[in-house]
Amino acid sequence: MEISDHIEGILSTLPAKPGCYLMKNAEGTIIYVGKAISLKNRVRSYFHADSSHDNKTRRLVREIAHIEWIVVGSELEALILEMNLIKRHRPKYNIKLKDDKRYPYIKIHWNEAYPKITVTRNMTEDGARYFGPYTSAWAVYQTLDVLRRVFPYLTCDREITGLDKRACLYYDIKLCTAPCIGAVNQEQYRQMISDLMEFLSGHSEPVLARVQAEMDKAAEDLRYEKAAALRDQIKAMQNIVERQKVVFASDYKDSDVVAMARADGEACVQIFFIRGGKLIGREYFILEGTEDAADAEVIAQFIKQFYTEAASVPQQVLLPQEIEEAKIIGEWMRSRRGGEKVEIHVPKDGQPHELVQMAAENATETLSALRTQWQADAHKQEQALAELQSALSLSAPPNRIECYDVSHTQGVATVGAMIVFEQGVPAKGQYRKFNIDSTSIGAPDDFASMEEMLTRRFRRWQSAEEAASAPGSKVDASFSRLPDLVIIDGGKGQLGRAVKVLENVGLAEKVPVVGLAKQEEEIFFPHRSNSLKLPRHSQGLYLVQRIRDEAHRFGITAHRARRSKQGMASALDSIPGVGPTRRKALLKHFGSVDKIRAATLEELMAIKGINADVAESIKASLE
């Protein structure tokens, strides 16, 4: 194997110490992260003419243009650093969890006096309690929907004093305990949330026993209404418990059961959660970059990455086979568990072995179902792109589609949205937003905003083309490629501005562009009076609708974030027709922006100097 002088120089300076190494390609992108007890021995082994190297390793070595390393104090430190680097850089050749989005968690705001429950994708050290991760937000909300009927927790933003005169509708339909009116006190409310957390942890027996004792006591004290309510709560809890399969005695160690299925380069890991002897839940995860890797390596990488994300670590992890780094991984998991020992065990017989086999069977079925779904989706996407190619008279299928939308509130905080679909699916990493300076174009002016956004986008393409010829330069992937189709969310006026921009940058003949009307979903073409309506149930129409809806969602989200960042006080200043005098009168009368937002049109028009048009403008701006 021929090694460049640059790489040879790096190899000669590697230390024989533990650490992590980062391999980069010619563009400076990190393509692989690894760890070693001896950096010198491990990294040099990649460049030996070793017939045992698999195809992926050979491809990796061919791409390596530079190597960096970080020396650490121990193998455990190297393991932790490796996991953090893989999570941050997601290198091309590493095995990694397929979804680069953050997984959802259930968050219990235990640090608050009256804890609420939310869904989040960020787990931080803030005094809250977290449960997860889950593979889908849908699964999280399904779980909470069931639990809320048993433990009716707060969902409103009221400041809880216990002195409110009336509770909200949720209290009437038994989906809130109404601490706002003092129906329960703080201690009682927190006990209920504690019970909910025990249920999420799979430890339901102590909760059931305590509520049973409370019910018996209420009946003895002749508080029959309270006893009946507790009886109903016990029944609801028992319904949940009955759906949880008992697999061990209740004093069996809390365990996670891990198994895997593989097919054609895909790997699916299934994990069962055993708590208090019961199977309380299961999740599956897809890993990428697994081709040519041994099963044990894939499982080891999953264990490291999953428990980096997991809200809790069990007493025991059951695996289908031994993994090379079991000792150091066990040491790391022990530190994550607060110093308590974590057993990594490969059961050979009995119920634990059967559970591992069941997890493997589930993984196989899941992977098969997913592959069938992926193939069906791919067929639909191919069909949609083919239909668009035919309907729009394109020379090739529009594999890269860009859609543009403008969002604002009465001209305030205008944001242009660019979303990208590749091969018929969202390429979210290439979405971009454009903050539009309304004062420079005259507010509100959607046409001018669209023109500014597109001008900036295609100038960035021109800059990328120029930069590509300069050695060592970096370009934004979102702007460095031209789209096969541009969709403008708007009618003929917006389309006309888009055509003008493309003509100015010399791309009118190169980049097809159409406008999509909001009402009838008509497609408009440049320089043509007649429009097109795609067949009502066609895959092409469904794709266009998804693209348009995604552009609108992304634009609205970016607009709201910008408006929030500006602050509502500055938003008052920016409302057309509201100057310093009217702003002062509004704040003097209502006392706060929240109360202005809550006011009716009639209440707003009661203020001197506020007419119907200005009142409408205020309501729209503060929606």
Residue, then its C-alpha position, 0 to 999 in steps of 0.5 A: m500500500e502506497i502511503s503519502d509523505h504527509i500521512e507517513g510523517i503523521l504516523s511517525t509522530l503518533p504516541a504510544k498512549p491511549g486516546c482518540y484519532l480522527m481521520k479526515n478526507a481531502e475536504g477536511t471532513i471527519i470520516y472516521v473516529g476511533k479510540a485506542i489503548s495505544l494510538k501508535n499501534r492502532v492507527r498504523s495498523y490501518f496502513h499495513a497491507d493486511s488481507s484481513h481488512d474488510n471492504k469498508t476499511r479499505r475504502l476508508v483508508r483510500e479516502i484518508a488525507h489527514i489524521e488528528w489525535i487526542v491523548v487522554g489519561s485512560e481507556l475509559e476516557a478514550l471510550i467517553l471521548e470517542m462516543n462524544l466525537i461520533k455523536r457530534h460529527r457523525p462520521k461517514y464510516n462509523i457505525k451509528l444510530k440512523d436518525d441524526k435527530r434527537y430522540p424524544y423524552i418524557k420530561i417531569h419538571w420535578n424542580e417546580a413546585y407543581p411539576k408539569i409533564t412535557v415532551t422534549r428532545n434535549m436532556t439537561e442537568d436542570g433538576a427535572r426527571y427524564f424517561g426515554p429515549y423513545t423512537s417516536a413522539w407518537a409513542v410518547y404521546q400515546t403513553l402520556d394519553v393513557l397515564r393522564r387518565v390515571f394521574p391527571y397532571l397540569t397542562c395549563d400555564r396558570e400560576i398555581t396559588g390555590l386561590d383561583k375562583r374557577a378551574c378549567l374544563y379539564y377539571d370537569i372532565k377529570l383530566c386535572t386535579a385543579p390545584c389552582i382552586g385548592a382541590v388538592n394541595q402541593e403535597q398531594y399533587r407532588q405525590m401523584i406525580s411521584d406515583l406517575m414516575e414510579f409507573l414510568s419506571g415499571h414499579s407499580e406495586p408500591v403505588l397500588a398498595r398505597v392507593q389501596a390503603e388510602m381507599d380503605k381509610a376513606a371508606e372507614d371514615l365514611r368519605y365514600e366519594k373519595a373512596a369511589a374516586l380512589r377505586d376508579q384510579i386503582k382500576a385504571m392502574q390495574n388496566i395498565v399493569e395487566r397489559q405488562k407481561v410478567v416475565f420474572a419474579s418482582d425482585y428480579k434485577d431491572s434489565d434491558v434485553v438487547a438483540m439484533a437482526r441484519a439484512d442487506g447492510e441494514a441492522c435493527v436492534q430491539i431492546f426490551f425493558i424489564r422493570g420489577g419483573k415485568l416487560i414494560g416497553r420495547e423500542y427498536f433502533i436502526l443503525e447505519g454504517t454496519e456493512d462488513a462489521a461483525d455482529a459483536e461490533v455492531i452491538a457494542q456500538f449500539i450499547k455505547q450510543f444508546y446509553t449515552e442517550a438513555a435517561s437511566v441505566p438498568q442493573q443488568v443488560l442481557l446480550p445475545q453474544e459477548i462483546e470485546e469491550a464488555k469490561i470497559i463498557g461496564e465500567w462506563m455504565r457503572s459511572r452513568r449509574g452513579g457508581e452502582k454495578v451494571e452486569i453485562h450478561v449473555p444468558k445461555d439458558g432459561q427465561p433470560h435466554e428465551l427473552v433474548q431470542m424473543a427480542a431477536e425475533n422481534a428485531t427480524e420482524t421489525l426489520s422486515a416490516l421496515r424494509t417493505q415500508w421503505q420499498a413501498d415508499a421508494h416506489k411512491q417517491e419514484q412514481a411521484l417524481a416521474e409524474l412531475q417530470s411528465a406533467l411539467s415537461l421536464s427533461a429528467p425527474p426532479n430529484r432535487i426540488e426547492c420550495y420557497d415561502v415568505s412568512h410575516t405578521q403585518g410585515v413584522a419579522t419577515v422570514g423567507a423559507m427555503i426547503v429542499f426535497e431530494q429523491g422525494v424526501p425532505a433533506k432537512g439539513q439543507y433547509r435555510k431561512f432568510n431574514i428579510d429587512s422589511t424597512s429596505i423593501g417597504a412592508p409588507d411586500d411579499f413579492a419584494s421579499m420573495e425576490e430578495m430571498l431568491t436573489r440571495r440564494f442564487r448569488r450564493w450559488q454563484s459564490a460557491e461556483e467561484a469558491a469551488s475552484a479555490p483550493g481549501s475553500k468550503v462551500d455550503a451544500s445547500f447553495s452549491r447545487l442547482p435545483d432540478l425544480v423550483i416551486i414558489d408558494g404563490g400565484k403568478g405575481q410571485l412566480g414573475r419575481a422568481v423568473k426575473v431573478l433567474e433571468n438576472v443570474g442567467l439561469a432562466e433556461k437552466v432551472p425550471v420554476v413553477g408557482l403553486a396557488k394556495q387555493e385550488e393548488e393550481i400550478f402556474f408556468p412562466h409566460r403561460s396563461n393557462s394553469l395545470k391541476l395535477p390529478r386529484h389522487s396522484q402521487g405527484l400531487y401528494l408530493v407537491q402538497r407535502i413540499r408546500d406544507e413543509a415550506h409553510r411549516f418551516g417558514i412559520t416556525a422561523h418567523r415565530a422564533r424571529r418575532s419572539k427574539q425581537g420581543m413583543a415590546s418591539a413588536l408593538d413598535s413595529i405594528p403598522g399604525v401604532g406609534p409611540t402615542r398609541r403604544k403608550a395609551l395601550l400599555k397605560h390602559f391594559g397594563s401589559v402586552d399579554k392583556i393587549r393580546a387577550a383584548t377583543l377588537e371592541e376593547l381595543m377600539a375603546i382606546k382613544g386613537i385606535n380605529a378598526d384598521v389599527a385594532e385588526s393590525i394589533k390583533a394580527s401582530l400579537e396572534 
